[in-house]
Amino acid sequence: MEHDSTGKRGDLRARLDRMFFPGSVAVVGASDVPGKWGNLILTSIIGWRYQGKVFPVNPGKESILGLKAYPSVLDIPGDVDLAVFAIPARLIPDGLRDCIRKGISAAVVISSGFKEAGAEGKALEEEIVEIARQGGMTFIGPNTMGIASAHHFFEAIPTPTEIHPGGLAIVSQSGNLGLQILKWTAHKDIGLNIYAGTGNEALLTAGDLLQYLGQRDDVTSVAMYLEGLADGREFLETARTITRKKPVIVLKAGRSKTGSISAQSHTGSLAGSYAAYCAMFKQAGIIQVRTPTELLNVAAAMTHLPVPRSNRLGIMTMGGGWGIVAADECEDSGLVLPELTGEIISRLDGLLPDYWNRRNPVDVVGEGDADMYLQIIEALARWEEVDAVIPLGIVGRSGYLEDFIACQENIDGKLYSRELKLAALKGQIQSENRILSGIGRLQKETGKPIVAVSLTDTGLSLIDTGHGKVISLSSPEQAVTIIAHMARYGRYLRDKWD
C-alpha cells in the first residue's frame, strides 16, 4: 500500500480527493486524432458535464478539440489538481518530474509498457514510483484504463458513459472487465459513485482505494475485481474495518491453474492461492462472487436493498415448477424456508382458493389478481418467521400480452379494436407497476429485501418505485443467490456486533 517518502502512511484521503474530484486536469499526450488514447481520454472528460478546467498538453499543437494546448504542464497558468498521462512509457519519468515542479500532486498513468512488459518495464516502473514518492506525489496505474467520479461528472476513461450518480464504487484490476461492469452499471441505472481501474498498482493499490472508499459516507457499497494482492494481510485489516460499515463484494479471478497463471502475467500481480483468498475474504466479511454478472447483481442489491436479518426466506410463486427450482436452490445456498404457521395460513386462506398448497413456497395456483399478489407478498413480508421474500412471476406478464396481441393481429387484426388491445396492455402494465410500488413500500416499512423474478425480463432490472428501488431478475437461481449473499453478510454483521 502507498506510503509517503518517510515510510509512514500519507494523507490518503486528501490526495485521492484531488484525484477523483479535480478542479482542474491536464491531459498529457492529448490528441485530436480519433482513436488515439489522448483523444479518447480528452473527449470523455470534456464531453460530459465536467465543470473544471481542462488543459490539453501536446508540444506539437496550439489547440485540441477547441481547447488551448500547452507544450508542457509547466506552461499551464495557475494550479492543476490532476494530470492524466497518455504518452509512451519512456516519457513518464520526465512527465512526473514536471508535475512535481508544477505542484501537481495526483496523476493517472494510462500508459502501458511497464512491469507487465518484462524486466525493462519493471525497472521503469520502479523508477516512476521512486520519483513520485520523493516528490510527494501519488498516481494510479500505470497500465490502467482510467478513473471516473459520477457525482463530479468526471470521466478520464477511453469510453464515456455519462453514468448516473449513485452509491456504488467499483475498483478493478482489469481495464476491460472494469469498463464492462461500468457500462452495465450505467445501463441498469444502478448509480455510480467512483470507478477506479488500478492497473499495475505500482503505487496506489486496491487496498488503498478500499480504505478511501470506506471513509466516504456517499459510498454505499464497493464492488471489486481482483487478480492478486501484494500485501494480503494489510488488505485483510483494511477490509475488516470497512465491511462493518458497508458491504464489499469481490470477484477474485484465477481459481483455476490456467486462470492463476494468466492473472500473474496480466498486470504482474501476485495471484497466490485461491483457497487462501477465499478464507481471507470470509474472515473479513467480504461477499465473494464467481462471475461478473453475479458481481453486478449482488452489488446492485447491496446498494439499494435492506440487508436481511436472517437466512429465513418466504417465496410466492405463480406455478409449482418455479417454486420447486427455488426451493432446491435455497437448500444448496444455505437459505431456510420456514413452514407456514397457522396464523399466516389462516390469512392466506382468505385470499386463495381452497386447494392452495399451504406450504412455503406459496403457490398462487394461477390466480390473476394483482391486488391479491400484493396482499400475499405483504403477508409474507410482515411474517416474523422470514426476513426476505422472493415473488416469482408476478411481473413481466405484460410481455406475454404484447406477444399475444402481435400474434392475434397476424391472424385477424380486426377481431379486437386496437384501442381495446392497447387498453388491456395498459391495464396490465399499471397492475405490475402497482405491485412493484407496493414492494418498494414494503421493503421500506419492514426492512426486508424483496427480490422479484420476472416472466419475460432478461437479466437485472432496477425499478424506481417512488419508495426506493426494486430489483427484478430473470430466474429463480439469480434471486436466491442474491438473498443468500445478503443473508451471509447480515449474519457477519450480527456476529461482529452482537
N, C-alpha and C positions, 0 to 999 in steps of 0.2 A: 504494500500500500504506500501511497505517496507520503513522503516526509520532506521537510524543508532542509536547507543546507546544513543545519546544525544537527540533523538526525532526529529532531523532535517533530511531532505531528503539527502541521501548519494550520492556519485558519482556513480549513477546507471549505466551509460554507460560504465565506465571503468571496473566495476565489471562484467557486463554482457559480455563485450568483452572477458574477461578471461574465462568465462563460455562457450561461443559459439565458440570461436576461440582459444582454448588452445594450447600452445606449448608443453604441457606435461599433461598426465592424469593418475591418479591412479584409478584402478578398485578394490574397496574394497569388498571382497567376490567373487573374481574371481574364476572360477572353470573350470576343464577340463571334467566335466560330462555333456554330451549333454542334453539339455532341461532345465538345471538349469539356473536361471536368470543370475548368474555370468558368465556362459558360453556364453549365448546368447548375453549379452552386450559386452563382450570382443571380441567375434567373429565379431560382427558388426563393432567394432572400427578398428580392425587390418585387416579386410578382404577387406576394400575398399582401397582408396589411401591416407589415413591419413598419414601425414609426421612427426607428432610429436612423442614424446617419450611416450611409454605405459608401465605402471608398474602394473602388477597383484599383489594384496595383499591378501595373504592367509597364515596363520601361519603354516598350515599343508603341504605346498607344496614348493619344491625347484624351480620348473619351471611349467608353464602352457602355453599350445599352443605354445611352443617354446620360451617363454619369461621367463627370470629370475623372480621368485616370491619373495615377501618380507613379513616378518611376520607382519609388521605394516607400515603405511605411514611414521612413524618416522625413519624407517630403509632405506628409499629410498634416494639415494645420489642426491644432487642437488635440485633445485627448482621444485615444482609441481604447475601447474595452477589450475587444476580441480580434484576433487575426485568424483567418481560415486559409490554410495553405493547400494550393493545388498546383504545386510545382514539382519538378523532378527531385528525387530523394537527395541527391548530392548537393542540392542548393538549400536544403532545410537548415543546416547548421548556421550559415550566414544569415538566413532569414530570421531565425530565432535570436541571434545576436542583435540584429537591427531592432527587433521587437523590444528587447531588454533595454537598449539605448533609448528607445521611444517611450518606454514606460508602460508597454503593453504587457499585462500580467497573465493573460489566458490565450490559449490557441487551440485550434482543431487542425490536426495534421491529417489531411485526406490521403496524401501521397503514400504509395506503396514502394517496395524495394528495400525493406529493412530486414529484420531477423527472419521473416518468413521466406526471404530470398537466399539465405545462406550465410556463410561466415562473414563476408564483406559487409552485407547488410546488417548483420548483428553488431559489428563494430561501429557502424554508422549510427545505429540506434542507441548504443551506449554513449556515443558522443553527444547526441542531442539531449539525452537525459541529463548528462553532466552539465551541459550548457544551461539548461532550464533550472536545474537545482541551484547552481551557482548564481544565477541571475534572479532568483526568487520568482520564477515563472512556473505556470502549470500548463499542461496540454493533454488533450485526449487523442489517442491514436499511438503511432501512425497506422496507416492501412485501415482507415475507417471510412464509412460512407456518411459520417456526419452526425449532427445533433438537431434537435428541434424542441421548442417550448411553445405549446399551443396558446397558453394564456398571454404570451408575449407576441404571438403571431410571427414567430421567428423559426425559419426552416433553413438550415445550412446542410441540405441533403441534395442528391442528384435528381430526385423526382418529387416535385411539390405535391402536397396532399390537401392543404387548407383544411386540416382536421379540426373538428370542433373541440374547444377546451373542455376539460373534464378532470377526473381524479386519478386516472391510470397512468403510471410511469412504466416505461419499457426500457430495459437495458439488454443489449445483445452483443455477444462476441462474434456474431456473424453479420456482415453487412446485408447480404441478400435476404437472409431469413428475417433479419430485423426489419428491413423495409417492407417485406411481405406482411409481417404482423402489423406494422404501422398502417399499411394500406387497408388491411382487414379492419383494424380499429376504426379507421375513418369510414369505411363502407358500412359497417354495422352501427355507427354512431355511438360507440362506447364512450368516447370523450377522453382526450389525451391531456396529460399534464406535461411530462417531459419524455423525450426519446433520446437515448444515448447509445450510439454504436461505439464500442470501446476499442475495436481493432486489436492491435498487438498489446495494448495495456503496458506500454513502456514506462509510463509514469502513473497516470491515473488508472485504477483498477476497477473491476466490477464491485469489489468491496467498498472502495471509496464512494462510488456512486450510490450504493445501497445505503451507506451511512448518511450521505447528504439527503437522499430522498426520505429517509426515516425521520429526519429533522423537520421536514416541510409539512405543515399542517394541511396544505392544499392537496397533498398526495394521499389518496385513499388506499391504493394498493400498488404493488410493484410486481411486474412480470419480467422474468429474466430468462434469456437463453445463454447457457454456459457450456463451454467446451472443456475448460480446465481452470484451476486456480493455482497461483504461485504460492499462496500462503493460506491453506485451508483453515488453520487454527484461528487466524485473525478474522477470516471471513465468518467462521462459526460464532465468534464472540460478538461480532457486529450484528449478525442475523438474529441472535438470541435477544438482543435488545430491541431490534426493530419489530420482530414478529409479535411481541407483546402489545404493540401499539397498532399494527396494521398487517394485513396478510402479505406474504411474499410467495409468489408462485414461480417455480423453476422448472424449465425443461433442460435436463442435463444430457447432452449428446455424448456418444461414444460408449454405449453399453455393450456393443459388440466388439470383437477384436479388430475388425476392419475399420469400424467407426472410430475406435480409440486411436488407431494409427493415423487416420485421416485428420482427426481433431488436432493431434500434435503437429502435423505438417501444415495445417491451415493458417494459423496465426502464430505458430511456435508456442502454443500454450501447453501447460503441463496437464495432461489428461488424468493420469492417476487411476486408481482402482475405482470402478463404478460402484462396487458394493460399499466401499468406504465413503463415497459421496452420499449414497443413499442413507447410510447410518448417520452421517453428519447432518443431512437435511432433516431427518426425523428428530434428531436431538435438538435442533434449532427451531423446530416448529415450522419449517418451510413446507409448503404444499408442493409436492413433486408430481409432475405430469410427464407423459411419454411422447406426445405429439404436438406439433404447432397448433392444430385445431383445438386440442384439449387445453392448451395453454391459453388460447383466446377465450374459449368458453368459460373456463374457470375464472380467469381474470375479470371477465365481464360480470359474472355472478358476484365475485368478491368485491367488486367496485360498487355495485348497485343494490345488492340484496342483503337483508339481515343475516347474520350468522346463526344457524340453529343451535339450540342448547343441548341437543342430544342427537343420537343416531336413529331415533324413532320416527317413522315415516308413515303418512297416510296417502293412499293412492285412490283416485277416482278414474275409472276407465269407461270408454264408450263401448268396449267389447271385451270378451273374455281373453282373446289371444294376446292383446297388448298387456293386459293385467298379468298374465302368466309370465310373459317375457320380462316385464318389470320386476316381478317377484323373484325370478331366477337371478336377475342382475343384482337385486338388493342383497340376496344371500351371499353372492360372490363378493360384494363390495363392503360387507360388514354392516349393512343397514337392517333395522328390525322393523317388521310390520306387526304392530300390536293387534291382538284380537279385539274386535269391536265389543264394547261394553253394552250392557242392557240399556243404559241411558241414551247412547248415540244410536243404537238400533231402533229404539222407540222413536227418536226424532226423524230418522231416515224412513221409517215405516210410513210416516205421514206424507212423504214426498214421492216414494217409489211404488211400483206395483207390488202386489203381494208376493210375487215369485222372485223378487230380487235376492241376491246370493247371501246377504247378511254376513259378509266377510270383508276383510281388508286384503286386497284391493276391492273397492266398492264398484260393482258393475251396474251401470245405469240402464242396462238391457234395452238399448236402442231408443230410449225416450228422446224427444227432440225439443224439449222446453228449455230455452236459455236461462230463464229465471230459476228453474229447478236446478240446473247445473250449478249456478252461483250459490244457491242455498246449500247444496251438498258440499261444495268447496268450503263454504263458511263454516258448516258444521264440523268438518274435519279440521279446519284451521283453528277453531276455538276449542277443540277437544284437547284436554290436558294430557292425554296419553301420547300425543305426537308433537314434534317440533318442526316439521316440514311437510309440505304437501306437493304431490305431483298429479295434476289433472291431465289425463291422456285423451286427446282427440276432440276437445271442446272448441278449438279454434281451427280455422282452415276449411270449414265446411263451405264457405263462400267460393272457394276454388272448385269444389265439386259442382256447385250450382252454375258457375261460369262455364264449365265443360259441358254440362247438360244443356244449357241454353245454346251453346255453339252447335252441339250435335242436333238439337231439335230444329234449329234454323236450316241445317243441311237437309233435313227430311222435308219439312214444310214450314217455312218461315212465317206462314200466316196462321198457324194453329193457335198461337197466343200473340197478342199485340206486343210490340216492342216495349211500350210503356209498362205493360203488366210484368214482363220479364225483368225489366230494369228495376221496377218497384220491388219485386221479390228478392233480387240480388241486393238492393239497398237495405232491405229489411234484415237480411241475413248478416250483412256487414255490421249493421247497427247492433244486432244481438251480440255478435262477437266482441265488438268494442265495449259493450256494456259489461260483458263478462271480464274482459281484460281490465277495465276500470275498477271493477269490484275486487279483482285480485290485487291490484295496486293498493286499494284501500285496506284490504285485509292484511297485507304484508305490513303496512304502516301501523295498523292497530294492534296486531298480535306479535309483531317482531319475529315472524316465522317466514322463511323463504317459500314461495310457491312458484314452481318451475313447470310451465305448461309444455305439452308436446302437441304439435300441430299435425293435422291430417295431410297438409299439402306443402307447407313451407320446406325449404331445404336449408340446412344449417341453422345458425343462430339468428334470431330476430330479437331486437331490443325495442320495446314499445314504450313510449312516454304516455302515461295514463292521466297525468294531472295529479296523481297521488304518489308519483315515483315511477321508476322504470320496472317493467315486467319482462321477463325472459321467456321466449318460446323457442323450442328446439324441434328437430325433425325426427327424433327417435327416442324410445324409452331409455335405451342404454346411455345416451348422452345426458339425459336429465338425471338418471340415477348416479352417474359418475360425478356430476357437479355436486349433488347433495352429499354424496359420500365424502368428497374432498372437504366440503364446508363443515360437515359434521366432525371430521377428524381435527380440523383446525379449532372448532368450538371446544372439543374435548381438551386440546392442548392448552387453550386459554384457561379453562376451568382448573386443569391440573396445576398450572403455574400460579393461579391467584387464589384458589380456594384453600 
